[in-house]
Amino acid sequence: MATSKNMARELTIFFFLCCTVFLPSLAGSDDFLQCLSQTIPSDLVYQQSSSSFESVLRSSVQNPRYATNTTVRPLCIVVASGVPHVQAAVRCGRAHGVRLRVRSGGHDYEGLSYRSVRPEVFAVLDLSRLRAVDVRPAEAAAWVDAGATLGELYHAVGTADRRLAFPGGACPTVGVSGYLSGGGIGLMMRKYGIGADSVVDARVVNADGDLIGSVASTDQDLFWAIRGGGGESFGVVVAWRLRLSMVEETVTVVNIERTLDEGAAALVAKWETLILQPYLPDLTIRVVVQDHHAFFQTLFLGRCSRLLRAMRAFFPELGMAPADCREMTWLRAMAFIGLGAADAPAEGLLNRTNNLGTYVKNKSDYVRRAIGRAGWEGIFQQHLSRYGAGLMILEPHGGAVSAGVLDFATPYPHRQGVLYNVQYVVFWLDEADGPAAAAAAGWLGGLYGHMEQFVTSNPREAFANYRDLEIGENVVGGDGVTTYESGRVWGEKYFMGNFRRLAAVKGRVDPGDYFRNEQSIPPLLQRF
């Protein structure tokens, strides 16, 4: 129960902001379910008593850590098949004190799109049936529903016109909405910018359940916030309008692996020196380091002959040869990279099936100063070579990510001076909290601690799309609203100087903190 003082404060905020503050209703979950039944067909609402509840819940869960008997499950799952269902779910939730967690592809690294860390009554709003992709080749644009995956987007774009592309990520089962709302990094961002840079409009259902048909033309601050600031904090994005990119009809993919004995540490060190050079925006080399190996994954937006000339000039040490090249269309390249096989059919990108066989934990960092050969030799010898189930993925920035783009242009602030993003990944097969999990956590913690000397500091930057609750969680104040100070702990690592503006937007569009999870943007409420 809120104190009289807190209730008075909330009413004051309501009066001056002219917005409805979310106050949990005593009617409870039964009235919420009854409300849903009046507006949404029963076959789209899966309660815990339903025989299909568990299968629907697990349908896009990507990490078995969050599919255990102790996982806090939703009251129900609303599988929206149209925007009116999204609006109805928001309005029923607001009216009866049940918050929504919105799921697109299910790749949230901490599972916050379908689970809660602590016991609470909530519902999952599943957007997987909202996945139409309307490609307009003459406009080099597309409207994409929020429930589509990157693979579905790539397939629709590449089949509509083989010279059109979208600069997205490598994993085809990632949801478009989660990818864009976190910023979105990928193999073409050096040429075309991060994914969010290609968003030109969006449709959003706000905290009142109203549909904003064009956010770009009606609310510039909200439009800024959803393009990298975590869309789940501000409303439900139901569709995105994207600017598509022109590519050559033939691109080249090259995968080269080198061991420590073959100079892997020196090669990674040389790769670091190439990123911020003002040339070769058509070339992206992503590096994966694991055990004693470095894996150089190259996407070049052109033919092999031109790639080889560039590599001989700037990176001859890698030893790339004509036999290493695989030329193909951009669409086939996305299938090759995402599905892991050169002969993977483009139709494989449409597969949304998940795999719950491997437990995983991720963390992230940013590097602004080259680590160098000695540093990489130490990382390999002291950490990577001692635990084969752990790896690091290095995503190069530079190019269009930073050229002429200020750090506050979108909420994604990791632009000027950033060499690359680091994603740490550790796998295990035991159980969520067994001995293997402890060993994996110990190794990851040791590597993350070792890397502190090489990565950014004050703050130690992190990537919002690689959500990590270990860097901080929200605290809800006595007034039922997330405190700004608790959000700063993790928020300034993801968003740096953009965090305060994000909180101000949140305070205007959702002052009652309805759209909330353990790392949602807290509302910064104006005092009068």
C-alpha positions, 0 to 999 in steps of 0.5 A: 500500500502506498503511503498518503504522501506517495499517493499525493505525489502521484496525484500531483504528477497526474495533474501536471502531466495530464497523463494517467499514472498506472496504479494496480487495480484491486480487481486483479488477474481474473478481471484482466482475463475477463477483459481479454475475453471480451475483445480477443478470441479465446484461442489467442489467449493461453492461460496456465491451465491450457494444454498448449501454454507450455509449448507456446511459452517455449516456442521462442525461448532461446536459452534453457536457463529461463525454461526451468521449474523455478522460472517465473511464468506469466499469468497468460500469453496473448498471441496477437494476430492484429494491432487491435489485439495489442491495443486491447491487451494494453488497455485491459492490463492498464485497467486491471493492474497486469503489466505486459512483457512484449516478445518478438523473437525471444532473443532477450539475453536475460529472457525478460520478454517472457519471464520476471526475475522476481514473482509478479503477476504479468502477461506476455504479449507475443507478436510472432503472428504479426510478421508481414514484410511489405517490400517496396522496391521502387522506394527502396523501403519496407514496412516490417511487422514487429514480430518478423525475424531478421531472416524473414526480412532478409528473405522478403527483401532479397527475393523482391530485388537481388540488389536490395539489402538490409544491414542487419545482424548475423542471426536469422531468428532474432526478432526485428523489433528487438534488434532495432529497438536495441540499436542493432549491429551487424556485418554491413554497418561499416557501409550503412550504419547500425540497423536503427540508422535505417529506421525512417518511421514506426507505428506504436501502441502507447501506454493508453492503448492508442495507436500512433500511426506515424511516430516520426511525424508526430513525436520526434523524441519518442521516435528518437528513443525507440531507435536504440533505447529499448522499445519495450520501455515506451510502448509496443512498436507494432511495425517499422518502416525501413530504408533499404540499401543497394548492394551489388548483385554479387558479394563475397563471403570468406571464412579463414581460421588460424591457430595460435601456432599460425599467428592468431594473436598477431593477426587479431592485433593487425585486424585492430589497426584496420578498423578506423582507417578511412577506406574499405567501407565495403569490407567487414571482417568479424573475428571470433576467438575461441580456444587456440583459434581465431576465425575471420569471417569476411563479408565483402560487398563486391566480387572476390577479385576486388576483395583480394586486391584490397587484402593484399594491400592492407591485410596480406598477413591473413593470406587470403587466396582465391580458393577462399572466396565464395561469391553469391547474392546478398540473400544467399550470403545471409543464409550462409552466414546465418545458417553456417553452410555454403549451400544453405538455401535462402528458404532456411532463413524462414525457420523460426525454430529454436534450440534449447539444448545449450545453456548460455551466458553473455556479456559485452564490452567496447574497445577504443584502444587497440589491445595489441599482440602481447595483450591478445597472447595473454588473453589466449593463453590465460583464458581462451585456451583453458576453456573450450566452451567460451568465446569472444565475438569482435564486431568492427565499428568505424565507417558509417557507424561513426562518420558524420554521426554524433553519439547522441544522434540515436540512443546508441552512443558507441560511435566516435572512437570505438574500434569494436564491440566484444561479446563474451559467450560461454556455453554449458550442457549440465543444468541451469545451476549445476557444476558446469554452470558454476565452472562456466560462470567462473571462467566468464568472470575471470575473462571479464575481469582480465579484460577490464584493463583493455576496454572502456571505463567510466563507464564500462560501456555495454551493448543494450542488445546483449542484455546483462543483469549483472551490471545492474537492475531496477529498483521500484520505489515506494510510489510504485515507479522505478527509481531513476538512480537505480536505472542509472547504474546499468543505463549509463553503461548502455546509453552513456549520456543519452540515458537521461534523455531516454528517461525524460521521454519515458517520463512523458509517454509512460509516467506511471511506468506501465511498460516495465522490467528489470532493465526498462528505462525509468521515468524521469518525472518533471517536478513543478 
